[in-house]
Amino acid sequence: MIWAMEKGWSLDENHRLEENSNHALSTKKKLFLCQYDLHRFGADGAMMAFDTHSLTVYRG
């Protein structure tokens, strides 16, 4: 999600994008992989991603 940060999107804007994507993809057989660099997004960004997605992998 570095591209969103480089565009100047706030964490709230990222959250809305993630929620809208989850909703739009809920009936489709598609897989999206969102990656967050913890050094750039920090704990707030990680928690937003964990909260938004039903499945997360941490340092996997």
C-alpha positions as CSV (number, residue, x, y, z in Angstrom):
1,M,0.0,0.0,0.0
2,I,3.0,2.3,-0.4
3,W,1.4,3.6,-3.6
4,A,-1.4,5.1,-1.5
5,M,1.0,6.7,0.9
6,E,3.0,8.2,-2.0
7,K,-0.2,9.7,-3.3
8,G,-0.7,11.4,0.1
9,W,-3.7,9.3,1.2
10,S,-4.5,9.3,4.9
11,L,-4.9,6.2,6.9
12,D,-8.7,6.9,7.0
13,E,-8.7,7.0,3.1
14,N,-6.8,3.7,3.0
15,H,-9.3,2.2,5.4
16,R,-12.2,3.3,3.2
17,L,-10.5,1.8,0.2
18,E,-9.9,-1.5,2.0
19,E,-13.5,-1.7,3.3
20,N,-14.9,-0.9,-0.2
21,S,-12.7,-3.5,-1.8
22,N,-13.7,-6.1,0.7
23,H,-17.4,-5.4,0.0
24,A,-17.0,-5.3,-3.7
25,L,-15.0,-8.6,-3.8
26,S,-17.2,-10.5,-1.3
27,T,-19.3,-12.2,-4.0
28,K,-16.4,-12.8,-6.4
29,K,-13.8,-15.5,-6.4
30,K,-10.8,-13.2,-6.3
31,L,-7.9,-12.8,-4.1
32,F,-6.3,-9.4,-3.3
33,L,-3.1,-9.2,-1.4
34,C,-2.5,-6.0,0.5
35,Q,0.9,-5.4,1.8
36,Y,1.8,-2.9,4.5
37,D,5.4,-2.0,5.3
38,L,5.4,-1.7,9.1
39,H,8.4,0.6,9.0
40,R,6.4,3.1,6.9
41,F,2.8,2.6,8.2
42,G,3.6,1.8,11.9
43,A,1.3,0.3,14.4
44,D,-1.7,2.4,13.4
45,G,-1.5,1.1,9.8
46,A,-1.0,-2.5,10.9
47,M,-4.0,-2.3,13.3
48,M,-6.2,-0.8,10.6
49,A,-5.2,-3.6,8.2
50,F,-5.8,-6.3,10.9
51,D,-9.2,-4.8,11.7
52,T,-10.3,-4.4,8.1
53,H,-9.4,-7.9,6.7
54,S,-10.8,-11.2,7.9
55,L,-7.5,-12.9,7.2
56,T,-4.0,-11.5,7.9
57,V,-0.5,-12.9,7.9
58,Y,2.1,-11.2,10.0
59,R,5.8,-11.9,9.2
60,G,4.7,-15.0,7.5
